[in-house]
Amino acid sequence: MTDAAAATPTPDASAPDATSTPAPATGIFRSLAFFNARLYFSALLLSTIGSWLQLTATSYLVYRLTGKASDLGYNVAFQFLPMLFLGTWAGSFADRYDRRTIMLCTQVLLAVQALVLGVLDLTGNVSLPIVWTLSLFLGVIGAIDNPARRGLITELVPESQLSNAMSMNTTVMTGSRVFGAALAAVLVGPLGTGWLFVLNGVSYAAMIYGIVGLRKGEMVPAVKRPAGGSPVRDVFRYVRSNRRLSSMFFVYVVVSTFAFNYSVVFPKLADVNWGSDDAFGWLMTLTGVGSVVGALVTARFPRVSLRWLVINVAVLGASNMAVAFAPSLWAAYALCLPLGFGGAAMIASGNAISQQESPPDMRGRLLALTAVAFLGSTPIGGPITGLIADYVSLEWSMAYGGVTCFACVALLAWWWR
C-alpha cells in the first residue's frame, strides 16, 4: 500500500498556524480547530444550501412541466455528462493552477446560471429545452469547480487532519440538503420555483467571501504538478497499481450508476404511490438528515477502512429496496434515514481513502477521478432509472439499485478473499 504521508511537503515557515497550532487528536470536528477550515466550511454550507434549493426546485419544475420520471433522468444526465468527459482533465488543471482563482471564476459563473434560470422562470419563458441547456452549462462549470473546490480542502489543514476534513466536507455537502430541500418544500408553494433559483444565485456570495477571506499565511502549501507529462494517464496507472484505490473506484462506479438515482424516482413515487408530489422535498430532507449522521460517524475515524465503505454499500442497498416498496409515506420518511446514512458514509469513505492513498501532487486528479466515478456515471444511471419508472415498474426503478449494491458487495468479498 502506498504511503502518501511519506511524500508530504515540508510546510513553509510563514504558515505557523497550519502546522504549529495543535489540533485535537480525536473528535468528530477536530479539523475545525483551524480558522481557514471554519471559514471555508461555513461559507460552503450556506452556498450549498442554495444549491440544494435549486436542485430540488429544478426537479419540481421538470416534473410539473411533463410528469415523466424519464425527463428528470435526462435532466440529471445533462447536468452530470460534462463531469464524465471533463472531470479528469479538470483535476489535472486544479493540480497545476491556483485553486482559489479557479473557484472564484466558477462561483461567479454558477451564480449567473442560477439567476438566468430564475429570471426565465419568473417571466414565464422557461421550457424543458431551456432547463436542459442551462443544466448542461451548470454541468460544465461544475466539472471544473469540483476538483478545485475539494482540492482546496487539502490546503486548509495539515496532513494529520486531512481524512477528517474530507469527511467534514461530505457532512456539509450532504447536511445542506436537509435545509435546502426542506426550504424548497416550504417555499415552492408561496414563491414558486423561479424565486428559489434567484435565492441560489445570491447564495454564491457566501462562497466567494469564504474564498477571499482565507488567511494565506495559514494555508498548507500545495504541491503543484510540473507542466507537461501525461497527468491523466498517470492517475489511471496509479489507481490500477493500488488495490485499495481500484476496489474503491469499482464500488463508486457501479453503486453510483444504479443506486444513487432516488432524486429521479422520488417525485413520481411520492405522487403515484403516496399521493403527494409535494412530499419530494421532505423525502430529500430526511435523506439529508441520515446523510449528516453517516458523514459524521465516518469523520470519527482517523483512518477510513475499505471494510467500512463496503458495509455502507450494503446499508444503501437494503434501504433502496425498502424505500421502493414502502407501504406508506410515513414509512418512506423513516426509511430515508438509513438511505442517507449509507450513501453519505460511502461517499465520505471513498473521498477519505482517495486522499489517504494519494501522493500530494496527485490529490486534485484523484478527487476529480472520484467525482467522475460518482457523478460521471449519473448520465448513464439517471435515464435508465427514469425509463424503468415510466415504462417497467416504478418500485423496481429504485429497488434494482439495491440488488446491484448487494452484487457489488458479494463480488468485492470474493475478490479480497
C-alpha positions as CSV (number, residue, x, y, z in Angstrom):
1,M,0.0,0.0,0.0
2,T,1.4,3.4,-0.9
3,D,2.2,5.7,2.0
4,A,1.0,9.2,0.9
5,A,2.3,10.7,4.1
6,A,5.9,9.9,3.1
7,A,5.6,12.4,0.3
8,T,4.0,15.2,2.4
9,P,5.6,18.6,1.5
10,T,7.5,20.5,4.2
11,P,5.3,23.4,5.2
12,D,6.6,26.9,4.7
13,A,7.8,28.8,7.8
14,S,5.2,31.5,7.0
15,A,2.4,29.2,7.8
16,P,2.7,28.8,11.6
17,D,-0.9,28.0,12.4
18,A,-1.2,25.4,9.8
19,T,1.5,23.3,11.5
20,S,2.1,24.6,15.0
21,T,-1.5,25.0,16.2
22,P,-2.2,21.7,17.9
23,A,-5.3,20.1,16.6
24,P,-7.3,17.7,18.9
25,A,-6.1,14.1,18.4
26,T,-9.7,12.9,18.5
27,G,-13.2,14.2,18.0
28,I,-15.6,14.5,15.1
29,F,-15.0,18.2,14.5
30,R,-11.2,18.2,15.0
31,S,-10.3,19.8,11.7
32,L,-12.4,22.8,12.6
33,A,-9.7,23.9,15.1
34,F,-8.2,25.8,12.1
35,F,-9.6,29.2,11.1
36,N,-9.4,28.6,7.4
37,A,-11.4,25.3,7.7
38,R,-14.0,27.0,9.8
39,L,-14.4,29.9,7.4
40,Y,-14.4,27.6,4.3
41,F,-16.9,25.1,5.6
42,S,-19.3,27.8,6.9
43,A,-19.3,29.5,3.5
44,L,-19.7,26.2,1.8
45,L,-22.7,25.3,4.0
46,L,-24.5,28.5,3.1
47,S,-23.8,28.2,-0.6
48,T,-24.6,24.5,-0.8
49,I,-28.0,25.1,0.9
50,G,-28.7,27.3,-2.1
51,S,-27.5,24.7,-4.5
52,W,-29.9,22.1,-3.0
53,L,-32.6,24.6,-3.1
54,Q,-32.1,24.9,-6.8
55,L,-31.7,21.1,-7.4
56,T,-34.9,20.4,-5.6
57,A,-36.7,23.2,-7.3
58,T,-35.5,22.0,-10.7
59,S,-37.0,18.6,-10.0
60,Y,-40.3,20.2,-9.1
61,L,-40.2,22.3,-12.3
62,V,-39.3,19.5,-14.7
63,Y,-41.9,17.0,-13.2
64,R,-44.6,19.6,-13.3
65,L,-43.8,20.5,-16.9
66,T,-44.0,16.9,-18.1
67,G,-45.0,14.5,-15.3
68,K,-42.3,12.0,-16.5
69,A,-39.5,10.5,-14.4
70,S,-37.5,9.9,-17.6
71,D,-37.4,13.7,-18.2
72,L,-35.9,14.1,-14.7
73,G,-33.4,11.4,-15.7
74,Y,-32.4,13.2,-18.8
75,N,-32.0,16.5,-16.9
76,V,-29.7,14.8,-14.5
77,A,-27.8,13.4,-17.4
78,F,-27.3,16.8,-18.9
79,Q,-26.1,18.2,-15.6
80,F,-23.5,15.5,-15.0
81,L,-22.5,14.5,-18.5
82,P,-19.7,17.1,-18.5
83,M,-18.2,15.5,-15.4
84,L,-17.8,12.3,-17.4
85,F,-15.8,14.0,-20.2
86,L,-14.1,16.9,-18.4
87,G,-13.7,15.7,-14.8
88,T,-10.2,14.1,-15.0
89,W,-8.8,16.9,-17.1
90,A,-10.3,19.4,-14.6
91,G,-8.4,17.5,-11.8
92,S,-5.2,17.9,-13.7
93,F,-6.0,21.6,-14.2
94,A,-6.6,22.0,-10.4
95,D,-3.3,20.3,-9.7
96,R,-1.5,22.7,-12.0
97,Y,-3.0,26.1,-11.2
98,D,-4.2,28.1,-8.1
99,R,-7.4,26.6,-6.8
100,R,-8.7,29.7,-5.2
101,T,-8.5,31.6,-8.5
102,I,-10.3,28.8,-10.3
103,M,-13.1,28.7,-7.7
104,L,-13.6,32.5,-7.8
105,C,-14.3,32.2,-11.6
106,T,-16.5,29.2,-11.3
107,Q,-18.6,30.5,-8.4
108,V,-19.4,33.7,-10.4
109,L,-20.5,31.6,-13.4
110,L,-22.6,29.3,-11.3
111,A,-24.4,32.4,-9.8
112,V,-25.1,33.7,-13.3
113,Q,-26.6,30.3,-14.3
114,A,-29.0,30.3,-11.3
115,L,-30.0,33.9,-11.9
116,V,-30.7,33.4,-15.6
117,L,-32.8,30.3,-14.9
118,G,-34.7,32.3,-12.2
119,V,-35.5,35.2,-14.4
120,L,-36.7,33.0,-17.3
121,D,-38.9,31.1,-14.9
122,L,-40.4,34.2,-13.3
123,T,-41.1,35.8,-16.7
124,G,-42.9,32.7,-18.0
125,N,-40.2,31.9,-20.6
126,V,-38.9,28.7,-19.2
127,S,-39.3,25.4,-21.1
128,L,-37.9,21.9,-20.9
129,P,-35.2,22.5,-23.6
130,I,-34.1,25.7,-21.8
131,V,-33.9,23.8,-18.5
132,W,-31.8,21.1,-20.1
133,T,-29.5,23.7,-21.8
134,L,-28.9,25.5,-18.5
135,S,-28.3,22.2,-16.7
136,L,-25.6,21.4,-19.3
137,F,-24.0,24.7,-18.7
138,L,-24.2,24.1,-14.9
139,G,-22.5,20.7,-15.5
140,V,-19.6,22.2,-17.5
141,I,-18.8,24.8,-14.8
142,G,-19.4,22.3,-12.0
143,A,-17.0,19.8,-13.6
144,I,-14.2,22.4,-13.4
145,D,-15.2,23.6,-10.0
146,N,-15.5,20.2,-8.3
147,P,-11.8,19.2,-8.1
148,A,-10.6,22.7,-7.3
149,R,-13.2,23.0,-4.5
150,R,-12.3,19.7,-3.0
151,G,-8.6,20.1,-3.7
152,L,-8.6,23.4,-1.8
153,I,-9.5,21.5,1.4
154,T,-6.1,19.8,1.3
155,E,-4.6,23.3,1.8
156,L,-6.7,24.2,4.8
157,V,-5.4,21.6,7.3
158,P,-2.3,19.6,7.9
159,E,-1.9,16.0,6.7
160,S,-2.9,14.5,10.0
161,Q,-6.4,16.1,9.8
162,L,-7.0,15.6,6.1
163,S,-9.2,12.5,6.5
164,N,-11.4,14.3,9.0
165,A,-11.6,17.4,6.7
166,M,-12.7,15.3,3.8
167,S,-15.4,13.8,5.9
168,M,-16.4,17.2,7.2
169,N,-16.8,18.3,3.5
170,T,-19.1,15.4,2.9
171,T,-21.0,16.3,6.1
172,V,-21.5,19.9,4.8
173,M,-22.4,18.9,1.3
174,T,-25.0,16.3,2.4
175,G,-26.2,18.2,5.5
176,S,-27.0,21.2,3.4
177,R,-29.6,19.0,1.7
178,V,-31.5,18.9,5.0
179,F,-32.0,22.7,4.9
180,G,-32.1,23.2,1.1
181,A,-34.6,20.5,0.3
182,A,-36.8,21.5,3.3
183,L,-36.7,25.2,2.3
184,A,-37.7,24.2,-1.2
185,A,-40.6,22.1,0.1
186,V,-41.8,25.0,2.3
187,L,-41.2,27.9,-0.2
188,V,-42.1,26.3,-3.6
189,G,-45.8,26.8,-2.9
190,P,-45.9,30.5,-1.9
191,L,-42.9,31.7,-4.0
192,G,-42.7,29.3,-7.0
193,T,-39.6,27.8,-8.4
194,G,-38.3,31.0,-10.0
195,W,-37.5,32.8,-6.8
196,L,-35.8,29.7,-5.4
197,F,-33.4,29.8,-8.4
198,V,-32.8,33.5,-7.6
199,L,-32.1,32.7,-3.9
200,N,-29.5,30.2,-5.0
201,G,-27.8,32.8,-7.2
202,V,-27.5,35.1,-4.3
203,S,-26.1,32.4,-2.0
204,Y,-22.9,32.1,-4.1
205,A,-21.8,35.4,-2.5
206,A,-21.1,33.4,0.7
207,M,-18.8,31.1,-1.1
208,I,-17.0,33.9,-2.8
209,Y,-16.5,35.6,0.6
210,G,-15.2,32.4,2.1
211,I,-12.5,32.0,-0.6
212,V,-11.4,35.7,-0.5
213,G,-11.3,35.6,3.3
214,L,-8.9,32.7,3.7
215,R,-5.7,33.5,5.6
216,K,-2.9,32.8,3.1
217,G,-0.3,32.7,5.8
218,E,-2.1,29.8,7.5
219,M,-2.6,27.6,4.4
220,V,-0.7,24.4,3.9
221,P,1.4,24.9,0.7
222,A,0.0,23.0,-2.2
223,V,2.4,20.7,-4.2
224,K,1.9,21.7,-7.9
225,R,2.4,19.1,-10.5
226,P,5.0,20.1,-13.1
227,A,4.0,21.2,-16.5
228,G,3.9,18.7,-19.3
229,G,3.9,14.9,-19.0
230,S,0.8,12.7,-19.1
231,P,-1.1,13.7,-15.9
232,V,-4.4,11.9,-16.8
233,R,-2.7,8.6,-17.8
234,D,-0.5,8.9,-14.7
235,V,-3.5,8.9,-12.4
236,F,-5.1,5.9,-14.1
237,R,-1.9,4.0,-13.9
238,Y,-1.6,4.8,-10.2
239,V,-5.1,3.7,-9.4
240,R,-4.5,0.4,-11.2
241,S,-1.4,-0.2,-9.2
242,N,-3.1,0.4,-5.8
243,R,-5.5,-2.4,-4.8
244,R,-7.4,-0.3,-2.2
245,L,-8.0,2.5,-4.7
246,S,-9.0,0.2,-7.5
247,S,-11.5,-1.5,-5.2
248,M,-12.9,1.8,-4.1
249,F,-13.3,3.1,-7.6
250,F,-15.0,-0.1,-8.7
251,V,-17.6,0.4,-5.9
252,Y,-18.1,4.1,-6.8
253,V,-18.7,3.4,-10.4
254,V,-21.2,0.5,-10.0
255,V,-23.1,1.8,-7.0
256,S,-23.4,5.4,-8.1
257,T,-24.6,4.4,-11.6
258,F,-27.5,2.3,-10.3
259,A,-28.2,3.1,-6.6
260,F,-28.0,6.9,-6.3
261,N,-30.8,7.9,-8.6
262,Y,-33.6,8.3,-6.0
263,S,-33.9,12.0,-6.8
264,V,-35.1,10.8,-10.3
265,V,-37.7,8.4,-8.8
266,F,-38.9,10.3,-5.7
267,P,-41.2,12.9,-7.4
268,K,-43.2,10.3,-9.2
269,L,-43.0,7.7,-6.4
270,A,-44.4,10.3,-4.0
271,D,-47.1,11.4,-6.4
272,V,-48.3,8.0,-7.7
273,N,-47.8,5.6,-4.7
274,W,-48.1,8.0,-1.8
275,G,-50.5,10.7,-3.2
276,S,-48.4,13.8,-2.7
277,D,-45.8,15.2,-5.2
278,D,-45.1,17.9,-2.6
279,A,-43.5,15.2,-0.4
280,F,-40.5,15.1,-2.7
281,G,-38.7,17.9,-0.8
282,W,-39.3,16.2,2.6
283,L,-38.1,12.8,1.3
284,M,-34.9,14.6,0.3
285,T,-34.7,16.4,3.6
286,L,-34.9,13.2,5.6
287,T,-32.4,11.5,3.3
288,G,-30.1,14.5,4.1
289,V,-30.6,14.0,7.9
290,G,-29.4,10.4,7.5
291,S,-26.5,11.7,5.3
292,V,-25.3,14.1,8.0
293,V,-25.1,11.2,10.6
294,G,-23.4,8.9,8.1
295,A,-20.7,11.5,7.3
296,L,-20.2,12.5,10.9
297,V,-19.7,8.9,12.0
298,T,-17.2,8.4,9.2
299,A,-15.4,11.6,10.4
300,R,-14.6,9.9,13.7
301,F,-12.2,7.5,12.1
302,P,-8.6,8.7,12.0
303,R,-8.1,6.4,9.0
304,V,-11.1,5.0,7.0
305,S,-11.1,1.4,6.0
306,L,-12.4,-0.3,2.9
307,R,-14.5,-2.5,5.1
308,W,-16.4,0.5,6.4
309,L,-17.1,1.6,2.8
310,V,-18.4,-1.9,1.8
311,I,-20.6,-2.1,4.9
312,N,-22.3,1.1,4.0
313,V,-22.8,0.0,0.4
314,A,-24.9,-2.9,1.9
315,V,-26.8,-0.4,4.1
316,L,-27.5,1.7,1.0
317,G,-28.7,-1.3,-1.0
318,A,-31.1,-2.5,1.7
319,S,-32.5,1.0,2.1
320,N,-33.1,1.4,-1.6
321,M,-35.2,-1.8,-1.7
322,A,-37.1,-0.9,1.5
323,V,-38.0,2.6,0.4
324,A,-39.1,1.4,-3.1
325,F,-41.7,-0.9,-1.5
326,A,-42.6,1.3,1.5
327,P,-46.4,0.9,2.2
328,S,-46.9,4.5,3.2
329,L,-45.4,7.9,3.0
330,W,-44.5,7.9,6.7
331,A,-42.7,4.6,6.3
332,A,-40.8,6.0,3.4
333,Y,-39.8,9.0,5.5
334,A,-38.4,6.7,8.2
335,L,-36.5,4.6,5.7
336,C,-34.9,7.6,4.1
337,L,-32.8,8.0,7.2
338,P,-30.7,4.8,6.6
339,L,-30.8,5.5,2.9
340,G,-29.0,8.8,3.5
341,F,-26.7,7.3,6.1
342,G,-25.4,4.5,3.9
343,G,-24.9,6.8,0.9
344,A,-23.1,9.6,2.7
345,A,-20.9,7.2,4.7
346,M,-19.9,5.6,1.4
347,I,-19.1,8.9,-0.2
348,A,-17.1,10.1,2.8
349,S,-15.2,6.8,2.9
350,G,-14.3,7.0,-0.8
351,N,-13.1,10.6,-0.5
352,A,-11.0,9.8,2.6
353,I,-9.5,6.6,1.1
354,S,-8.5,8.5,-2.1
355,Q,-6.6,11.1,-0.1
356,Q,-5.1,8.5,2.3
357,E,-3.6,6.8,-0.7
358,S,-2.7,9.9,-2.7
359,P,0.7,11.5,-3.4
360,P,0.5,15.3,-2.6
361,D,0.8,16.3,-6.3
362,M,-2.0,14.0,-7.4
363,R,-4.7,14.9,-5.0
364,G,-6.7,17.1,-7.4
365,R,-6.6,14.4,-10.0
366,L,-7.7,11.7,-7.7
367,L,-10.5,13.9,-6.3
368,A,-11.6,14.6,-9.9
369,L,-11.5,10.9,-10.7
370,T,-13.6,10.2,-7.7
371,A,-16.1,12.8,-8.9
372,V,-16.0,11.2,-12.4
373,A,-16.7,7.8,-10.9
374,F,-19.5,9.1,-8.7
375,L,-21.1,11.9,-10.7
376,G,-19.9,11.0,-14.2
377,S,-21.9,7.7,-14.1
378,T,-25.1,9.6,-13.4
379,P,-25.8,10.4,-17.1
380,I,-26.0,6.6,-17.6
381,G,-27.9,5.6,-14.5
382,G,-30.3,8.6,-14.4
383,P,-32.0,8.0,-17.7
384,I,-32.1,4.2,-17.2
385,T,-33.8,4.7,-13.8
386,G,-36.3,7.2,-15.3
387,L,-37.2,4.9,-18.2
388,I,-37.7,1.9,-15.8
389,A,-40.0,4.1,-13.7
390,D,-42.1,5.2,-16.7
391,Y,-42.3,2.0,-18.7
392,V,-41.5,-1.0,-16.5
393,S,-42.0,-0.6,-12.7
394,L,-42.0,2.4,-10.5
395,E,-40.9,0.4,-7.5
396,W,-38.2,-1.6,-9.3
397,S,-36.7,1.6,-10.8
398,M,-35.3,2.2,-7.3
399,A,-35.1,-1.4,-6.0
400,Y,-32.8,-2.6,-8.8
401,G,-30.2,-0.3,-7.4
402,G,-30.3,-2.2,-4.1
403,V,-29.8,-5.5,-5.9
404,T,-26.8,-4.0,-7.6
405,C,-25.3,-2.9,-4.3
406,F,-25.5,-6.5,-2.9
407,A,-24.0,-7.9,-6.0
408,C,-21.2,-5.4,-5.7
409,V,-20.6,-6.4,-2.0
410,A,-20.5,-10.1,-2.9
411,L,-18.0,-9.5,-5.7
412,L,-15.7,-7.5,-3.5
413,A,-15.9,-10.0,-0.7
414,W,-14.9,-12.8,-3.2
415,W,-12.1,-10.6,-4.7
416,W,-10.5,-9.8,-1.3
417,R,-10.9,-13.3,0.0
